[in-house]
Amino acid sequence: MKALVIGVDLGSPDYEANRQEFDMLASSAGAELVAQITAKRDRPDAATFIGSGKVQEAVDLCQASDADVVLFDQPLSPAQQRNLERKLNLRVVDRVALILDIFALRAKSHEGKLQVELAQLQHLATRLTRLWTHLERQRGGIGMRGPGESQLEMDRRMIGAKVKVLRERLQKVQRQRVTQRRARARGAALSVSLVGYTNAGKSTLFNALTRADAYAADQLFATLDTTTRRVWIEGAGNVTLSDTVGFIRELPHTLIAAFRATLEEAIHADLLLHVVDASSELRDEQIHEVQKVLAEIGAAQIPQILIYNKIDNLGFSPRIERDSHGTIHKVFISAQRREGLTLVRQAIAEFATCAGTHATNDQTSEFE
């Protein structure tokens, strides 16, 4: 599908890097990027976000490039989306809807599909007034009596009923996960969860440590479904290792809520291995975004060890960094090349044996 991408620079010093990330999102959704527009603004325009001049530029470019859809790199209000679609005469997909679409594309398990569908319905519920404003303005009259006038309310009831069913199903999944966690706890196994920004290399590290075959690819949101394996680590014994969904800047709250059942693997872990793409220019911002989501789901206080992955892109060698208390808090590795895995195992073993000693949450990124 041919797409025009509209980017809005609101003065962020990292705008270009964030724009490249959005282009990756668009490509991950299967879009062919045929044209791009960048609008620089101090603040969003209330009606169209980008202002009338840029809207006209977009109209002309859509016609010249034969675009099928317009992708907008910011979250839009229902009114802004409606106004843009009227002027562009094309479907407009904002950042939130694009991420939801990718999640729908990647979800494989029954649970993952339920979570995505719930998030999509919750997002759609906020857009119903946009879809039916032409009916809501009519108060009776020829052709507007009966079901036409109540269509909006009918849609709301249908979505509300479906959301209720999905939540009940996910609650059942949640109860099953609680039972599984209790069984693992009875086995006295240390619980470790991999968390991190999307495409940081969590699944590659998971496969390397467990010799599993979880799907891993150089793309955003390659993993949506939590995978858990038991692995023996010298000095720690049996450890349950879980690979979780990646996070991203401005992750839609509907997705965080919908994926709470999956993310609870992180909430109930004894230790979080926070995987970071060491080669990314935005690694500090990405660490911050992951911390925000962890705080939102109630996992901010769980001990963490930062795993700086992809050091082969920087020419670094594997190493460990300790804090002022002598505790391991950073491990530099290349999961793809399987370099530094022994150091990761060492970090887990030290955590398991140091009773009452937790890994620091120091989030600085110093490359010496």
C-alpha positions as CSV (number, residue, x, y, z in Angstrom):
1,M,0.0,0.0,0.0
2,K,1.5,3.4,-1.0
3,A,1.8,5.7,1.9
4,L,2.4,9.4,2.4
5,V,4.1,10.0,5.7
6,I,3.5,13.3,7.5
7,G,6.0,14.1,10.2
8,V,5.7,16.9,12.8
9,D,8.8,18.4,14.4
10,L,7.8,20.0,17.6
11,G,11.3,21.0,18.5
12,S,12.6,17.7,19.9
13,P,16.4,17.4,19.5
14,D,15.9,13.7,18.6
15,Y,13.3,14.4,15.9
16,E,15.3,12.8,13.1
17,A,15.9,9.6,15.0
18,N,12.3,9.4,16.1
19,R,11.2,10.0,12.5
20,Q,13.4,7.1,11.3
21,E,11.7,4.9,14.0
22,F,8.3,5.9,12.6
23,D,9.4,5.0,9.1
24,M,10.4,1.6,10.5
25,L,6.9,1.3,12.0
26,A,5.3,2.1,8.7
27,S,7.5,-0.5,6.8
28,S,6.7,-3.1,9.5
29,A,3.0,-2.5,8.7
30,G,3.7,-3.3,5.1
31,A,3.5,0.3,3.8
32,E,5.5,1.5,0.7
33,L,6.7,5.0,1.6
34,V,6.2,7.0,-1.6
35,A,6.3,10.5,-0.2
36,Q,7.1,12.4,3.0
37,I,6.3,15.8,4.4
38,T,7.8,17.4,7.5
39,A,5.9,20.2,9.3
40,K,7.8,22.3,11.9
41,R,5.5,23.7,14.6
42,D,5.8,25.2,18.1
43,R,2.5,23.6,19.0
44,P,-0.2,21.5,17.2
45,D,-2.9,23.2,15.2
46,A,-6.2,22.5,16.9
47,A,-8.0,21.6,13.7
48,T,-5.5,19.7,11.6
49,F,-2.3,19.5,13.8
50,I,-0.2,20.7,10.9
51,G,-2.0,23.9,9.7
52,S,-3.8,24.7,6.4
53,G,-0.6,25.4,4.4
54,K,0.9,22.0,5.1
55,V,-2.5,20.3,4.5
56,Q,-2.7,21.8,1.0
57,E,0.9,20.6,0.4
58,A,-0.2,17.1,1.5
59,V,-3.2,17.2,-0.8
60,D,-1.0,18.0,-3.8
61,L,1.6,15.4,-2.9
62,C,-1.1,12.7,-2.3
63,Q,-2.4,13.3,-5.8
64,A,1.1,13.4,-7.4
65,S,2.3,10.3,-5.6
66,D,-0.9,8.3,-6.0
67,A,-0.9,7.5,-2.3
68,D,-3.5,5.1,-0.9
69,V,-3.1,6.1,2.8
70,V,-1.6,8.9,4.9
71,L,0.5,7.9,8.0
72,F,0.8,10.6,10.7
73,D,3.7,10.3,13.1
74,Q,1.8,11.8,16.1
75,P,-1.3,10.8,18.0
76,L,-4.4,12.6,16.5
77,S,-7.6,13.6,18.2
78,P,-10.8,12.3,16.6
79,A,-11.6,15.8,15.3
80,Q,-8.1,16.3,13.8
81,Q,-8.3,12.9,12.1
82,R,-11.8,13.7,10.7
83,N,-10.7,17.1,9.4
84,L,-7.6,15.7,7.7
85,E,-9.5,12.9,6.0
86,R,-12.1,15.3,4.7
87,K,-9.4,17.5,3.1
88,L,-7.1,14.7,1.9
89,N,-9.9,12.4,0.8
90,L,-7.8,9.5,2.1
91,R,-7.7,7.4,5.2
92,V,-5.4,8.9,7.8
93,V,-3.7,6.5,10.3
94,D,-2.0,8.1,13.3
95,R,0.8,6.7,15.4
96,V,-1.5,4.9,17.8
97,A,-3.5,3.2,15.1
98,L,-0.4,2.2,13.2
99,I,1.1,0.5,16.3
100,L,-2.2,-1.3,16.9
101,D,-2.2,-2.5,13.3
102,I,1.3,-3.9,13.6
103,F,0.3,-5.7,16.8
104,A,-2.7,-7.2,15.0
105,L,-0.4,-8.3,12.2
106,R,2.1,-10.0,14.5
107,A,-0.1,-11.6,17.2
108,K,0.1,-15.4,16.8
109,S,-1.3,-16.9,20.0
110,H,-4.9,-16.9,21.0
111,E,-4.0,-14.7,24.0
112,G,-2.1,-12.3,21.9
113,K,-5.0,-11.9,19.4
114,L,-7.4,-11.4,22.3
115,Q,-5.2,-8.6,23.7
116,V,-4.8,-6.8,20.4
117,E,-8.5,-7.0,19.6
118,L,-9.4,-5.5,23.0
119,A,-6.9,-2.7,22.4
120,Q,-8.3,-2.0,19.0
121,L,-11.9,-1.9,20.2
122,Q,-11.0,0.4,23.0
123,H,-9.3,2.7,20.5
124,L,-12.3,2.5,18.1
125,A,-14.7,3.4,20.9
126,T,-13.1,6.9,21.1
127,R,-13.5,7.3,17.3
128,L,-17.2,6.5,16.9
129,T,-18.3,10.1,17.0
130,R,-16.0,10.7,14.1
131,L,-17.6,8.0,12.1
132,W,-21.2,9.0,12.8
133,T,-21.2,12.8,13.2
134,H,-23.2,13.2,10.1
135,L,-26.0,11.2,11.7
136,E,-25.7,12.7,15.2
137,R,-26.3,16.2,13.8
138,Q,-29.6,15.1,12.4
139,R,-32.5,15.1,14.9
140,G,-35.2,13.1,13.2
141,G,-36.6,14.1,9.8
142,I,-37.2,12.1,6.6
143,G,-34.8,9.3,6.3
144,M,-33.3,9.8,9.7
145,R,-36.0,8.2,11.9
146,G,-35.5,4.8,13.5
147,P,-32.2,2.9,13.4
148,G,-30.3,5.7,11.6
149,E,-30.6,8.0,14.5
150,S,-29.5,5.4,17.0
151,Q,-26.7,3.9,15.0
152,L,-24.0,5.5,17.2
153,E,-25.6,4.2,20.4
154,M,-26.0,0.7,18.8
155,D,-22.3,0.7,17.8
156,R,-21.3,1.7,21.3
157,R,-23.4,-1.0,22.9
158,M,-22.0,-3.7,20.5
159,I,-18.4,-2.6,21.2
160,G,-19.1,-2.4,24.9
161,A,-20.5,-6.0,24.9
162,K,-17.5,-7.3,22.9
163,V,-15.0,-5.5,25.2
164,K,-16.7,-7.2,28.2
165,V,-16.4,-10.6,26.6
166,L,-12.7,-10.1,25.7
167,R,-11.9,-8.9,29.2
168,E,-13.5,-12.0,30.7
169,R,-11.5,-14.2,28.4
170,L,-8.3,-12.4,29.3
171,Q,-9.1,-12.7,33.0
172,K,-9.3,-16.4,32.5
173,V,-5.9,-16.3,30.9
174,Q,-4.6,-14.3,33.8
175,R,-5.9,-16.9,36.3
176,Q,-4.1,-19.6,34.3
177,R,-0.9,-17.6,34.5
178,V,-1.2,-17.2,38.2
179,T,-1.6,-20.9,38.6
180,Q,1.5,-21.5,36.4
181,R,3.6,-19.0,38.4
182,R,2.6,-20.6,41.7
183,A,3.7,-24.0,40.3
184,R,7.0,-22.5,39.3
185,A,7.3,-20.8,42.7
186,R,6.8,-24.2,44.4
187,G,9.8,-25.4,42.4
188,A,11.9,-22.7,44.0
189,A,13.1,-21.5,40.6
190,L,14.5,-18.0,40.2
191,S,12.2,-16.0,37.9
192,V,13.9,-13.8,35.3
193,S,12.2,-11.7,32.7
194,L,13.7,-10.0,29.6
195,V,12.3,-6.5,29.1
196,G,13.4,-3.7,26.8
197,Y,12.7,-1.4,23.9
198,T,11.4,-3.1,20.8
199,N,14.1,-4.5,18.5
200,A,16.8,-4.4,21.3
201,G,17.5,-8.1,20.8
202,K,15.5,-9.7,23.6
203,S,14.4,-12.7,21.7
204,T,17.9,-13.3,20.2
205,L,19.3,-13.3,23.8
206,F,16.5,-15.5,25.0
207,N,17.2,-18.1,22.3
208,A,21.0,-17.9,23.0
209,L,20.5,-18.5,26.7
210,T,17.8,-21.2,26.5
211,R,18.6,-22.8,23.1
212,A,14.9,-22.1,22.2
213,D,13.6,-21.1,18.8
214,A,11.4,-18.1,19.7
215,Y,10.9,-15.9,16.7
216,A,13.6,-13.2,16.4
217,A,13.9,-10.7,13.6
218,D,15.4,-7.3,12.9
219,Q,12.0,-5.6,13.0
220,L,9.8,-3.7,15.5
221,F,7.5,-5.9,17.6
222,A,8.8,-9.2,16.3
223,T,7.7,-10.8,19.7
224,L,4.2,-10.2,21.1
225,D,3.6,-13.5,22.9
226,T,5.5,-14.2,26.2
227,T,7.6,-17.4,26.0
228,T,9.0,-19.0,29.2
229,R,11.7,-21.6,29.4
230,R,13.5,-23.3,32.3
231,V,17.3,-23.2,32.0
232,W,20.0,-24.4,34.3
233,I,22.6,-21.7,35.3
234,E,25.6,-22.7,37.3
235,G,25.4,-21.0,40.7
236,A,21.7,-20.2,40.4
237,G,20.2,-23.6,39.7
238,N,17.0,-23.9,37.7
239,V,15.9,-20.5,36.4
240,T,12.7,-19.6,34.5
241,L,13.4,-17.1,31.8
242,S,10.6,-15.2,30.1
243,D,10.8,-13.2,26.8
244,T,8.2,-10.4,26.8
245,V,6.8,-7.9,24.3
246,G,9.0,-4.9,23.5
247,F,8.2,-1.3,24.5
248,I,8.3,1.8,22.4
249,R,8.0,5.5,22.8
250,E,4.5,6.6,23.5
251,L,3.2,3.1,23.6
252,P,-0.6,3.4,23.5
253,H,-2.2,3.1,26.9
254,T,-4.9,0.8,25.5
255,L,-2.1,-1.7,24.6
256,I,-0.5,-1.5,28.0
257,A,-3.8,-2.2,29.6
258,A,-4.7,-5.0,27.2
259,F,-1.3,-6.7,27.5
260,R,-1.3,-6.5,31.3
261,A,-1.8,-10.3,31.5
262,T,1.4,-10.8,29.4
263,L,3.4,-8.1,31.1
264,E,2.6,-9.6,34.5
265,E,5.5,-12.0,33.8
266,A,7.6,-9.0,34.3
267,I,5.6,-7.7,37.4
268,H,6.2,-11.0,39.2
269,A,9.8,-11.6,38.2
270,D,12.6,-11.8,40.8
271,L,15.0,-10.1,38.4
272,L,14.6,-8.1,35.2
273,L,17.2,-8.2,32.4
274,H,16.7,-4.9,30.8
275,V,18.1,-5.4,27.2
276,V,19.3,-2.2,25.5
277,D,20.4,-1.6,21.9
278,A,23.9,-0.2,22.7
279,S,24.3,0.9,19.1
280,S,21.2,3.1,19.1
281,E,21.7,6.9,19.3
282,L,18.5,7.0,21.3
283,R,19.5,4.3,23.9
284,D,19.1,6.7,26.9
285,E,15.7,7.8,25.7
286,Q,14.7,4.2,25.1
287,I,15.8,3.2,28.6
288,H,13.7,6.0,30.0
289,E,10.6,4.9,28.0
290,V,11.0,1.3,29.2
291,Q,11.2,2.6,32.8
292,K,8.0,4.6,32.3
293,V,6.1,1.5,31.2
294,L,7.5,-0.6,34.0
295,A,6.4,2.0,36.5
296,E,2.9,2.0,34.9
297,I,2.5,-1.8,35.3
298,G,3.9,-1.8,38.8
299,A,7.3,-3.3,38.1
300,A,9.6,-0.3,38.7
301,Q,10.9,-1.7,42.0
302,I,12.0,-5.1,40.7
303,P,15.8,-5.4,40.6
304,Q,17.3,-4.8,37.2
305,I,20.5,-5.6,35.4
306,L,21.1,-3.6,32.2
307,I,22.2,-5.8,29.3
308,Y,23.8,-3.6,26.6
309,N,23.4,-5.7,23.4
310,K,24.7,-5.3,19.9
311,I,28.2,-4.1,21.0
312,D,29.6,-5.7,17.8
313,N,28.1,-2.7,16.0
314,L,30.4,-0.5,18.1
315,G,33.5,-2.6,18.1
316,F,33.3,-3.1,21.9
317,S,34.3,-6.2,23.8
318,P,32.1,-8.0,26.3
319,R,32.5,-6.8,29.8
320,I,30.8,-6.3,33.2
321,E,30.4,-3.0,35.1
322,R,29.7,-3.0,38.8
323,D,28.3,-0.3,41.0
324,S,29.9,1.3,44.1
325,H,28.7,-1.7,46.2
326,G,30.4,-4.2,43.9
327,T,27.1,-5.4,42.4
328,I,26.9,-6.1,38.7
329,H,24.6,-3.5,37.1
330,K,25.7,-3.5,33.4
331,V,26.7,-6.3,31.1
332,F,27.9,-5.6,27.5
333,I,27.2,-8.4,25.0
334,S,26.4,-9.4,21.5
335,A,23.6,-11.9,21.5
336,Q,23.7,-12.3,17.8
337,R,27.4,-13.4,17.9
338,R,26.9,-15.2,21.3
339,E,29.6,-13.0,22.9
340,G,29.3,-12.3,26.6
341,L,26.6,-14.9,27.4
342,T,28.9,-16.3,30.1
343,L,28.8,-12.8,31.7
344,V,25.0,-12.7,31.7
345,R,24.9,-16.1,33.4
346,Q,27.5,-14.9,35.9
347,A,25.3,-11.8,36.6
348,I,22.2,-14.0,37.2
349,A,24.2,-16.4,39.4
350,E,25.5,-13.5,41.5
351,F,22.1,-12.1,42.0
352,A,20.7,-15.5,43.0
353,T,23.4,-16.0,45.6
354,C,23.7,-12.5,47.1
355,A,20.7,-12.5,49.5
356,G,19.3,-9.1,50.1
357,T,21.5,-7.5,47.4
358,H,19.7,-6.1,44.4
359,A,21.0,-4.8,41.1
360,T,21.0,-1.0,40.9
361,N,18.6,0.9,38.7
362,D,21.3,3.3,37.6
363,Q,20.3,4.3,34.1
364,T,23.3,6.2,32.9
365,S,25.0,5.0,29.7
366,E,28.7,5.6,29.9
367,F,30.8,4.0,27.1
368,E,34.4,4.0,28.1
